[in-house]
Amino acid sequence: MSPLQHEPKMADLCIDLARAGIPIVIWPMPLTGATAPVTVPGTCLMSVIEFLSGVVLFETAAPGCPLIYPLGPEILDMKSGMAVCAGPEIPLFNLVLGQMAKFYDVPAIAVGLNSDAKIPGIQAAYESMQTGLAAALSGADLLVGIGVLDDNNTMSLSQMVIESEIARMVKRIRRGVTVNDETLMSHLIEKAGPGSHFLGFKETLDGLKSGEVFFPKFSYRNAYDKFFSDGRDEMSVARAEVERLLALPDPDPLPDDVDQELKKILAAADVACADAA
């Protein structure tokens, strides 16, 4: 709990989990300008301090327990009073704290593909791309937030489909490029010569099959006039894909005995909560 606190009950429960070998996600969430300094470096320092305090706490209570560092500060919008998860400072947090996670040699979860938009659309897309790309380039091991809107208060299945495309783009960028004789293809440039093309070369087909060039699943790349004649738009395509996926059978249903045991646990928890109330 920023600034510089651990909530006692949650800390006690997490210590029990750590002693059971469950990985603990220590999630500092300082709020720039409110529970953290107003600068990006100051907020990052607050996050590092709070994470390291969790390391001391859990490693003292359960030596050797696995820990995960989320890169999760946010911004306070001084005009609205709302927490902001997708301003341009968020990618900066990801890049700085991603490097600190590498420095401490701990796995990192980055807040990527996040948006403050209330509905799927343009704002959600550009905010998700900037947060997701920076999170990936920070070296984070896991990105969270696909389909999340309104500062993590809303989940949209349509936006999830759109952001699956963004995630594939981000993954391609993170993969980067390898520069060597094979990829430079200087022999093909010489072979093609002036005024020719590379469509007929086997290497071109091989490169396309191996993912050298990104092919979108939902982005539209056909002719301008055809776009309107097809009657396509991003949201209708995303909604159609959601409906298709929801109509599919469960690919991995839980075994009956596991399902029944989970229902018993949930029922017991409901009873315990009712008694406590």
C-alpha positions as CSV (number, residue, x, y, z in Angstrom):
1,M,0.0,0.0,0.0
2,S,1.8,3.1,-1.2
3,P,3.5,4.9,0.2
4,L,5.8,2.5,2.0
5,Q,3.3,0.2,3.7
6,H,2.2,-3.5,3.7
7,E,-1.5,-4.2,4.4
8,P,-1.2,-6.5,7.5
9,K,-3.9,-9.1,6.7
10,M,-2.8,-9.5,3.1
11,A,0.9,-9.7,4.1
12,D,0.1,-12.5,6.6
13,L,-1.9,-14.4,3.9
14,C,0.9,-14.0,1.4
15,I,3.5,-15.2,3.9
16,D,1.4,-18.4,4.3
17,L,1.4,-18.8,0.5
18,A,5.1,-18.1,0.2
19,R,5.8,-20.9,2.8
20,A,3.7,-23.2,0.7
21,G,5.9,-22.5,-2.3
22,I,3.4,-20.3,-4.2
23,P,5.1,-17.5,-6.2
24,I,4.3,-14.1,-4.7
25,V,3.7,-11.1,-6.9
26,I,4.8,-8.0,-4.9
27,W,2.8,-5.3,-6.7
28,P,3.8,-1.7,-5.7
29,M,1.4,0.7,-7.2
30,P,2.6,4.2,-6.3
31,L,0.5,7.0,-7.8
32,T,2.6,9.7,-9.4
33,G,1.8,13.1,-7.7
34,A,-0.3,11.5,-4.9
35,T,1.4,8.5,-3.2
36,A,4.7,9.0,-5.1
37,P,6.8,12.0,-6.2
38,V,5.5,13.8,-9.3
39,T,8.5,12.8,-11.5
40,V,9.0,9.5,-13.4
41,P,12.3,8.8,-11.6
42,G,10.8,9.5,-8.2
43,T,7.9,7.2,-8.8
44,C,10.2,4.5,-10.1
45,L,12.4,4.9,-7.0
46,M,9.3,4.5,-4.8
47,S,8.3,1.4,-6.7
48,V,11.8,-0.2,-6.2
49,I,11.8,0.7,-2.5
50,E,8.4,-0.9,-2.0
51,F,9.4,-4.0,-4.0
52,L,12.6,-4.5,-2.0
53,S,10.7,-4.2,1.3
54,G,8.6,-7.1,0.1
55,V,11.7,-9.1,-0.8
56,V,13.0,-8.6,2.7
57,L,9.6,-9.5,4.2
58,F,8.9,-12.7,2.3
59,E,12.4,-14.0,2.0
60,T,12.8,-13.6,5.8
61,A,9.6,-15.4,6.4
62,A,10.1,-18.0,3.7
63,P,13.7,-18.1,2.5
64,G,14.0,-19.0,-1.2
65,C,10.4,-18.3,-2.0
66,P,9.8,-17.3,-5.7
67,L,9.0,-13.6,-6.2
68,I,7.7,-11.7,-9.2
69,Y,8.1,-8.0,-9.8
70,P,5.2,-6.2,-11.5
71,L,6.0,-2.9,-13.2
72,G,2.9,-1.2,-12.0
73,P,2.9,2.5,-11.0
74,E,0.1,4.7,-12.3
75,I,-0.5,8.5,-12.7
76,L,-3.0,10.7,-10.8
77,D,-4.9,12.9,-13.3
78,M,-5.1,16.1,-11.3
79,K,-8.1,17.4,-13.3
80,S,-10.4,14.4,-12.9
81,G,-9.0,12.7,-9.8
82,M,-8.9,9.4,-11.7
83,A,-6.0,7.0,-11.7
84,V,-4.4,6.7,-15.2
85,C,-2.9,3.5,-16.5
86,A,-2.1,4.5,-20.1
87,G,-0.5,7.9,-20.1
88,P,2.9,8.2,-21.9
89,E,4.6,8.0,-18.5
90,I,3.4,4.4,-18.1
91,P,5.7,3.2,-21.0
92,L,8.5,5.0,-19.3
93,F,7.8,3.2,-16.0
94,N,7.8,-0.1,-17.9
95,L,11.2,0.7,-19.6
96,V,12.9,1.9,-16.4
97,L,11.5,-0.8,-14.0
98,G,12.0,-3.5,-16.6
99,Q,15.7,-2.7,-16.5
100,M,15.6,-2.8,-12.7
101,A,14.0,-6.2,-12.7
102,K,16.8,-7.4,-14.9
103,F,19.3,-5.8,-12.5
104,Y,17.8,-7.7,-9.6
105,D,17.4,-10.9,-11.7
106,V,13.7,-11.4,-10.9
107,P,10.8,-12.3,-13.3
108,A,8.8,-9.2,-14.3
109,I,5.2,-8.7,-15.1
110,A,4.6,-5.5,-17.1
111,V,1.3,-3.6,-17.4
112,G,1.0,-3.7,-21.1
113,L,-2.0,-3.4,-23.5
114,N,-3.8,-1.2,-21.0
115,S,-6.1,1.7,-21.7
116,D,-8.1,4.4,-19.8
117,A,-10.7,4.4,-22.6
118,K,-14.3,3.6,-21.5
119,I,-15.2,1.7,-24.7
120,P,-13.3,-0.1,-27.4
121,G,-12.1,2.1,-30.2
122,I,-9.3,4.5,-31.3
123,Q,-8.2,5.6,-27.8
124,A,-8.1,2.1,-26.5
125,A,-6.0,0.9,-29.5
126,Y,-3.3,3.6,-29.5
127,E,-3.0,3.5,-25.7
128,S,-2.7,-0.3,-25.7
129,M,-0.1,-0.2,-28.4
130,Q,2.2,2.3,-26.6
131,T,1.9,0.5,-23.2
132,G,2.3,-2.9,-24.7
133,L,5.2,-2.1,-27.0
134,A,7.2,-0.4,-24.2
135,A,6.5,-3.3,-21.8
136,A,7.7,-5.9,-24.3
137,L,10.8,-3.9,-25.1
138,S,11.6,-3.5,-21.4
139,G,12.3,-7.2,-21.3
140,A,9.3,-8.2,-19.2
141,D,8.5,-11.9,-19.0
142,L,4.7,-11.4,-19.0
143,L,2.3,-8.8,-20.2
144,V,-1.1,-8.3,-18.5
145,G,-4.1,-6.2,-19.5
146,I,-5.3,-7.6,-22.8
147,G,-9.0,-6.5,-23.2
148,V,-8.9,-4.2,-20.1
149,L,-10.4,-0.7,-20.3
150,D,-11.2,2.1,-17.9
151,D,-8.1,1.8,-15.7
152,N,-8.6,-2.0,-15.2
153,N,-12.2,-1.6,-14.2
154,T,-13.8,-3.0,-17.4
155,M,-13.1,-6.0,-19.6
156,S,-14.2,-6.0,-23.2
157,L,-14.2,-9.2,-25.3
158,S,-14.2,-7.2,-28.5
159,Q,-11.2,-5.2,-27.3
160,M,-9.5,-8.4,-26.4
161,V,-9.8,-9.6,-30.0
162,I,-8.4,-6.3,-31.3
163,E,-5.5,-6.4,-28.8
164,S,-4.7,-9.9,-29.8
165,E,-3.6,-8.3,-33.1
166,I,-1.7,-5.7,-31.2
167,A,0.0,-8.3,-29.1
168,R,1.1,-10.2,-32.2
169,M,2.6,-7.0,-33.6
170,V,4.4,-6.3,-30.4
171,K,5.7,-9.8,-30.3
172,R,7.0,-9.4,-33.9
173,I,8.8,-6.1,-33.0
174,R,10.3,-7.6,-29.8
175,R,11.7,-10.5,-31.8
176,G,13.7,-8.0,-33.7
177,V,16.0,-8.9,-36.6
178,T,19.1,-10.9,-37.2
179,V,21.7,-9.4,-39.5
180,N,23.9,-11.9,-41.3
181,D,24.8,-13.0,-44.8
182,E,21.6,-15.0,-45.1
183,T,19.3,-12.2,-44.0
184,L,21.1,-9.5,-45.9
185,M,20.5,-11.4,-49.1
186,S,23.2,-9.6,-51.0
187,H,23.4,-12.5,-53.4
188,L,19.8,-12.0,-54.4
189,I,20.2,-8.3,-54.8
190,E,23.1,-9.0,-57.2
191,K,21.1,-11.8,-59.0
192,A,18.0,-9.6,-59.4
193,G,19.8,-6.7,-60.8
194,P,18.4,-3.3,-61.8
195,G,14.7,-3.1,-62.6
196,S,13.8,-6.6,-61.5
197,H,11.8,-7.9,-58.5
198,F,12.1,-10.6,-55.9
199,L,8.7,-12.2,-56.2
200,G,9.9,-15.3,-57.9
201,F,12.8,-16.2,-55.6
202,K,12.4,-19.3,-53.4
203,E,13.9,-17.3,-50.5
204,T,11.0,-14.8,-50.7
205,L,8.5,-17.6,-50.2
206,D,10.6,-19.2,-47.5
207,G,10.8,-15.8,-45.7
208,L,7.0,-15.4,-45.8
209,K,6.4,-18.9,-44.5
210,S,8.9,-18.4,-41.6
211,G,7.2,-15.1,-40.4
212,E,9.8,-12.7,-41.7
213,V,6.8,-10.4,-42.7
214,F,3.9,-9.9,-40.4
215,F,0.4,-10.9,-41.7
216,P,-2.5,-9.4,-39.8
217,K,-5.6,-11.4,-38.9
218,F,-8.0,-8.5,-38.5
219,S,-6.3,-5.4,-39.8
220,Y,-7.5,-4.4,-43.3
221,R,-4.9,-4.1,-46.1
222,N,-6.9,-4.3,-49.2
223,A,-7.8,-1.5,-51.6
224,Y,-9.5,1.7,-50.4
225,D,-12.7,1.2,-52.5
226,K,-12.9,-2.5,-51.6
227,F,-12.9,-1.6,-47.9
228,F,-16.2,0.3,-48.3
229,S,-17.7,-2.3,-50.6
230,D,-16.9,-5.0,-48.1
231,G,-18.7,-3.0,-45.4
232,R,-16.0,-3.9,-42.9
233,D,-15.0,-2.0,-39.8
234,E,-12.8,-3.0,-36.9
235,M,-15.5,-3.3,-34.2
236,S,-17.9,-5.4,-36.3
237,V,-15.1,-7.8,-37.2
238,A,-14.0,-8.0,-33.6
239,R,-17.6,-8.7,-32.4
240,A,-18.0,-11.4,-35.1
241,E,-14.8,-13.1,-33.9
242,V,-16.0,-12.9,-30.3
243,E,-19.3,-14.6,-31.3
244,R,-17.4,-17.3,-33.2
245,L,-15.1,-18.0,-30.3
246,L,-17.9,-18.2,-27.7
247,A,-19.7,-20.7,-29.9
248,L,-16.8,-23.1,-29.8
249,P,-16.8,-26.0,-27.4
250,D,-14.7,-25.8,-24.3
251,P,-11.3,-27.0,-25.5
252,D,-10.1,-28.1,-22.1
253,P,-12.9,-28.8,-19.6
254,L,-12.0,-29.6,-16.1
255,P,-12.4,-33.2,-15.0
256,D,-15.6,-33.8,-13.1
257,D,-13.9,-34.5,-9.8
258,V,-11.9,-31.3,-10.0
259,D,-15.0,-29.3,-10.9
260,Q,-16.9,-30.7,-8.0
261,E,-14.1,-30.1,-5.6
262,L,-13.9,-26.5,-6.7
263,K,-17.7,-26.1,-6.2
264,K,-17.4,-27.4,-2.7
265,I,-14.6,-25.0,-1.9
266,L,-16.6,-22.0,-3.2
267,A,-19.7,-23.1,-1.3
268,A,-17.7,-23.4,1.9
269,A,-16.3,-19.9,1.3
270,D,-19.8,-18.5,0.7
271,V,-20.9,-20.0,4.1
272,A,-17.8,-18.6,5.9
273,C,-18.4,-15.1,4.4
274,A,-22.1,-15.2,5.4
275,D,-21.2,-16.3,9.0
276,A,-18.6,-13.5,9.2
277,A,-21.1,-10.9,8.1
